[in-house]
């Protein structure tokens, strides 16, 4: 018999996560972040090495069966075309038929245009970008080459001074108000940004104001902008919300003025931050939360920045009891929870360890100016912060995502198995039999965050092979999406073309229209296999845009879980955690 279990995630609105045991393929191709130039020169299609294990010792458990939605139970159709369980099929039916969600279709004209652009890219755009990028790189870094030897000689001294400064900062005596005595459960910082406005709307509709449910406030740099934002939100929500939004407490704080941050963090249990790019604006707030014992959640996708914050402030967080949890939005809660949940089910139901996982992503959505600003800032920092000695100096330091709270290296790790180009989906599920898969540009980030959760799993001693791919209806759509990412990436790293490109893109604070937010969706089909061959499948479905509307909900609920569900946290100690490693069950509930 197969094992089925299901869970409804009320706190994420209508998200659904169902689970049962089924086969999963793997792929031996790997991908590196920002390697689209190399990807483009690889072969158009490839054949992955597949492994379809069939367990001879499937778990023998009683079957649990029910159709699950987060609203009213939807009557499943009389017949299912899917080979999976009725629970899994009912989620797909809800998405495909009732909600009528379909992946983006580009059509033959876009496909032909994409194919015709390949020689232009190879003969004109790519050489021009390589030349312009090289000149830009040398402009910022050539002078460093002649000073690198001197800097290298002082490296040990500088590191010692930095560590001493950080230690002194962490151990500075501050008056910490016990969290249970603080005025607010959460303060939303960055309420005037695009995701911030969505988060304020969600808080107002779901939790109201001045009640025992959740006590919250909002914060930002400009009181006038905050009031204007509240007025606009009240107008969108209707007159029933005028009084509610008039009574929201407002805190004025600016990360460029550290003296304002104490008043922001000292009297709340948790901070929910939308202020990015985080490597540009976020560090002082993380430092202050770590110092004052205030839990923290944000929506960054900047993994290197998160690792640097861990290196600098984890000791402070451990001392104060603050739990710092970044990447609490589209990057990367859906994938992090999927991998953790599949792993938990294998362990609980089959006494098995997850060894391979595949996430197949179906999604439609838009992009905001804030997201693009973060991408461009990361590219700019990569060029300007380059150090020549990194080419010959071996880095023996421990990867922060592999470091346990005690400082030692975890025995658990995740290894990449990401596609580099498009191919026919090889998953044995009937749903994906005729579809195509290609690289998803967020996959390396999702893998890193899931890997952090794997590293923090206690007593498992496991290595998990991670594969993630973007699903398209056919080869033409898969190629257009893949090639479009390459073209955009090429232009984004070209210092001559980027200013022109920005003229046609949304600015920070701007984002997708309401219709795009409502019509968008995210569905992650997860397939896992254990070391003993037991297999598990899950579906995680967000019926609205995952990057922004659902991200606002995920951020708010993460901050509330940190503030009000401490008894359910998987680790009571302060420190830096991934979402699934500290509050997986609380978030799913």
PyMOL commands that set and color helices and strands:
alter all, ss='L'
color gray80, all
select helices_A, chain A and resi 10-12+36-40+86-98+107-153+155-170+179-181+194-207+223-237+239-246+258-265+278-281+283-292+303-320+333-350+369-384+388-391+400-402+430-432+443-456+475-492+497-502+514-519+549-564+566-568+579-588
alter helices_A, ss='H'
color red, helices_A
select strands_A, chain A and resi 4-9+15-20+184-189+216-220+249-252+268-273+295-298+323-325+354-364+413-416+423-424+436-438+463-472+521-530+535-542+575-577
alter strands_A, ss='S'
color yellow, strands_A
deselect
rebuild
show_as cartoon
